[in-house]
Amino acid sequence: MASKYTIDENGFYGKFGGAYIPEMLHHNIDELQKNYVRISNSESFKKDFDQLLKDYVGRPSPLYFAENLSKKYNANIYLKREDLNHTGSHKINNTIGQILLAKELNKKRIIAETGAGQHGVATATVCALMGIDCIVYMGAIDIERQAANVSRMKMLGAEVRPALSGSQTLKDATNEAIRDWINNPEDTHYIIGSVVGPHPYPDMVAKFQSVISAEMKIQLEEQTGRNYPDYILACVGGGSNAAGAFYHFLNNADVQFYLAEAAGKGIDTGHSAATSILGSEGIIHGARTLLMQTEDGQIIEPYSISAGLDYPGIGPLHAHLIDSNRAEVFPVTDEEALDAALMLTRTEGIIPALETAHAFSILDKMDIEPKSIVVVNVSGRGDKDLPTYKSHFNF
């Protein structure tokens, strides 16, 4: 890829990224920075990674031509079905890559953060597979609203520790995981679930998720005769599913990137997580990016009905894409996301995760050229959100 969208030697995408970390984490981060490219590029790693993705996860995930949606919007709409992966989302792609990396680095203990619980489940899954101890930090509020995923993590043998500070959601779970890592720097690997955090995490997670766009190119060629779409739509909190879907098209100017951010109850209500609109440049969880903060740099608590988008920042790659006008962002309210979830369910028979539903709402907001090729990244399935859907729609 050209350097414009590639991370530089200091871990920056343009002016966003880097590694702003406490002294106690320098050893861990230096170890990752020095080894992750070498390990992930080795033939033995590639063989194990590819085999697990194929035989354990069930890749390639289908690229499904959504005929009913296509008629509705007068476009050729394809759905990249990450919801059909083992564990029900794209998160497993990254956790398999990182667990193989952790084993190579001889780590005996894994920690993770989770919001919607999908990353927690994916981490607990690979730890069970590899026989490694697993601790997942999760906001106390998210533990309540994502109870099904908490049960899955516990059945897989993970310890779920509640984050009781702040808004008791994803940001706070991440804070607790970082504190754990500071206190256990030698034997512990932190599997970050999104393209956030200090370098090399944004680059590393994006590379593990890039299998999404690599498959998409092949599948589009087979189905349409060309290997790129006109538009790619994805939801973004931290943004790992979007990074994976965009990765192999970053330098193709014919592909337009559309991101759906969680506007919550509305951008101007004080109950939102629309970082690109409400945020400014700052540092969160070890990286310079866009984040919601007060004038004196205090984090503004985010809000979204979807636990996976309830984050006050955004990955530095996405901050760079937005800052350079490579990607366009659409704020999507809770109500709009819920309506989009029901629309997809009743139109195509696919119940999406609430996070994913935000991306489908863009279809009503964008100006689609007739018969253009649109790919929506279906980042997760909606089982975990059925209590919310039931409550809202009175099923």
N, C-alpha and C positions, 0 to 999 in steps of 0.2 A: 504494500500500500504506500501511497505517497505520504510524505511526512506531515502534511497538513492535519490528518486525522489519526496519526500514529503517536503513541506516547514517546516522549523524548528520553534521553539518558537519565534525566533527573526525575522522571515520573510525572511529567506534565503534558496535558493536552492543551496547547496554547498557554493560557495563564492559569489553568485549573489543574489541580492534582497535587503531587508532592507527598511528602511524608513528614507531617508535623506531630511528632510522637515524644512521649516522655523517655528519659534516659534508660529506664528499666526495659523498654521494648526495643532498644537499638539492636541488641543481639539477635532477637527473633526476626526483625524486619530485614536486617543485613543478611541473615541466613537465607531468607526467602528471596531477596533481591539477587543474591549471588547464585542461587541454585534452581529457581523455578523454571527458567528458560531451558537450562541444560537438561534438567530432568524431564520436562514435558516434551522436549524435542527428541529424546532418546527413543530408539526403536522398541525397547522393551516396554517403556511407558505407553507409547502409541498403540502397541499390540494389545496390552491389557485394557487400556481406555476404550479402544474401538470395539473390542470383544464384549466388554461389559455393556457398552451402549447398545450393541446389537442384541445380545442374548439375554441380558438382565433387564434393561430399560425398555427394549422393544423398538429401537430405532431402525430405520428412519421413521419418524412420525409422518402420518399421511398429510399430503397437501390436497385438501378436499375442495372441489368446485361446488360452491354453494348456489345451486340453481335458483332456489326460491329468493334468496337475498339478491342475487344478480338481477332477477326480473324486477324486484322491488326498487332497486336503485339504478337500473339501466347501466349496469357495469358488469364486468367479469370478476366476480369476487371469489377469492380462494381463502380457505382457512387453514393455517398451519397448526395442526392438531397436537400441540404440546400437552393438552389435557389428557391425551391417551397414553402418555408415558407412565411407567411404573411410578407409583406414589401420586400421580394425578397432576403434575405440573412440570414446567421446565427446570425446576430447582435441582432435580436429580443429576442433570448433566454436569453441573458445577461440583456437586458434592462427591461424585465419583472421581473427578479429576483431582480434587483436593485431598481425598482420603488416600489415593495412590501416592500423591506427593508427600503427605504426612508419614506414610509408611516408609518411604524412601529416606526421609529425614529422621527416622527412628523415634517418632513421637508416640507416646503411650496413652495419651489422654486428649480427647477432642472436646472443644467448647464451641457453641454457636449461639446466635441470636435469632429470634423469629418474631414475626408480627402475625401474619395470617396463619402461621403454623406449617405452611407447605415446606419451607426451608428446614424447619425443625424436624419434620417427618422425614425429609430426604436425608438429613444428616444422621438421624437416629437409624435410618435404614442401612446406610453404608457402614456405620459403626457396628451394627449387628452383623452385617455380612463379613466384616473384617475382624470382629472380636475385639474391638477397642472401646474403652469406657467413653461415655458420652454424657455431657451436661448441656442442656439447652436453657438459655435465659429467655424469658417471655414476660411481657408486661402483664400485670395482674388483671387489667381490664381485658386484654386479649385472651388470657386464659379462660375467662368467663365466656366471651363471645365466640371462641373457637374451640369449644370443649371437645368436639369430636377428634380434632387433630391432637389435642393434649392426650387423650386416651390412646391414640395410635402411637405417639412417642413413648408413652409409658409401657405399652405392650411390647414395643421394640427394645425395651431395656434402658431407655434414656432417663436421666433424672431431669425433671422440669423445675427450674427455680424461678419464682416470681420476682419481677422487678417492681418494687413498691414505691419508687421515687417518681417525681415529676408527674407526667400524664399517665404513667404506668402502661406505656405502649412501646412501640418499636424502638424509638430513640433511647428510652430508658433501659430496655433490654440490651441494647448495644453498649451503653455505658457500663452495665454490670459485667458483660462479657469481657470488655477491655480491662476492667479492674481485676477480674480473675486472671487474665493473661499476664498482667503486670506482676501478680503475686505468684504465678507459676510459669516462669519464662522458659525453663529448660525442657520439661517433658510434655508441654502442651502445644497443640496446634489449634489456632482459631480459624474455623471454617466460616468466613464471612459469606453471607448469602447473596449479596448484590455487588454492583460495580461501584462500591463506595469504600471508604477507609483509606489508609495510607498506601502509597505505592509499595509493593506491586499488585495489591488486590484488584483495583479497577481493571488493569490490563489482564491479569491472570483470569479473573472471572469472565471477562468478555471473550477471551480465547477459548475457554472451556464451553461457553455458550454459543460460540460461533458455528458449531455444528448445525444450528438451526438454519442460518442463511446458506451454509454450504449445501445442505440438502435442498433448500428452496431453489437454488440455481438449477440443479439437476432436474428437479420435479417440474419446474416451470418450462424448461426446455422440452421435456417429454410431453407436457400437456398443451403448451401454447406455441412451441416452435422458437421461443426466445428465452434466454436465461435470466431475465430480470423483469420485475413488475413496474408499473407506473407509480404506484403508491404502496408504502408499507405502514400499517397502523399498529400501534402497541401502546399499552398503558405504561406509566412510569411513576415509580416512587423513587427508589434508588435507581432501578432501570436495567436489571440484568436481562430480562426477556427482550427488551427493546434493543439492547446492545448486541445480543446474539442474532436478532432478526436483521439488524442493519449492517453487521460487521463486513460482509463480503460485497456490500453495495456502497460503502462509504465514499468511494471515489467515482461512482457512476452518477453523473449529474442528471441523468434521465430518470433516476429513482427519487421520488419525493418522500421524506420521512415525516410522519405525523405522530405526535405524542399526546396521550390523554393524561392530564393531571387531575388529581382529586380536588375539586372545588368545594367539597363538603356541603355545607348549608348555603354556600354562596361566597364569592370572593370577598365581599365587603362586610360579611357578618361576624368576622372574628373566629369563625369555626370552619377553617379551610386548611388544605395542604397543597395549595397551588404555588409551589416554590418558585417557578420561573417568573411568575407575575408578581408575587408578594415578596420575593426574596432579594437579597443583595449578596455581593461577594463577601465571603468569610470562611472560617475554618470550622469544620465539624468532623469528629471522629477521624482526625489525622489527615484530612485533605482540604485543600482550598477549593471551594465550589460555590454554588448559589445556595443560600439557606435563608429561612425565615428568622429574622432577628430584630431586636430593638436597636435604637440608635447607639446604645452603649454596648452592643454585642451580645445581649442575652437572648438565648433561643426562645422564639415564640412557639408555644405548644401547638402542634398541628392537630387537625381533626379530619377524619374521613370515616364513613360508614364501613369502608373496607380496610381491614387491619393491615394489609400488605402495602397500602399506599399512604399510611398514616405516619409520614416521616417529614421532618422539617427541611430536609436537604434533597439533593439530587446528585447522581453520579457525576464526576468531573468530565467524563467524555460527553455526557448529555449537556452539561453546562456549556461546554465548548461548541457542540453542535448548534445549540440555541443561540449562543453569543455570536457565532459566525453565520447565522441565518441558514444553516444547513438543514435544520429541523424546525418544524412549526408545532407549537403547543396549543392544545385546546383544553380549557378548563371544563370539567364535567362534574355537575352536582350529584349528590346522593340520589336525588329523585330521577335525574336523567339516566344514571347508571342502572338503577333498578328497572326503569322502563325499558332500557336497552337489553337487560338480561331477560326480561319476559318476552320481548320481541324476538330475540334469537331463539329462545326456547320454543316459542309457538311457530316460528317460521322454519327452523331447520331441525328441531328436535334435539338441540344441544343446550344443556344447562351450564352456563359459564360461571366461573368464579366471579365474585363481585369486582375484583381487580380488573379482570378481563372485560367485564361488561362496560367499563369506562371506555375501552378502545372502540367498542361497537357503537357507542354514542356518537363518535366522530362522523360516522356515515351520514348522520342527519345535519352535520355542521359544515362539512367540506363541500367544495364545488367540484364534483366529479365529472371529468370529461366522459361523454357517452362511450360505452364499450371499452373503456380503459381497464387495465389489469390491476386489481387491488388485492393485496394480501393482508389479512388481519391475523396477527399472532395470537392464537388462543392459548394464553399462558397457563391456564389452570381450569380444572372442572369445579362445578358448583356444589358438590356434596357438602362441603364444610359450611356453606352459607345458607343451607336450606332453612335453618331456624329463622334467619333474617328475612328470607323470601316469604316464608310462611306467615310471619308476623305482619309483614308489609302488605301482602296481597290477600291475607285472610283465607288461606287455603284450609 
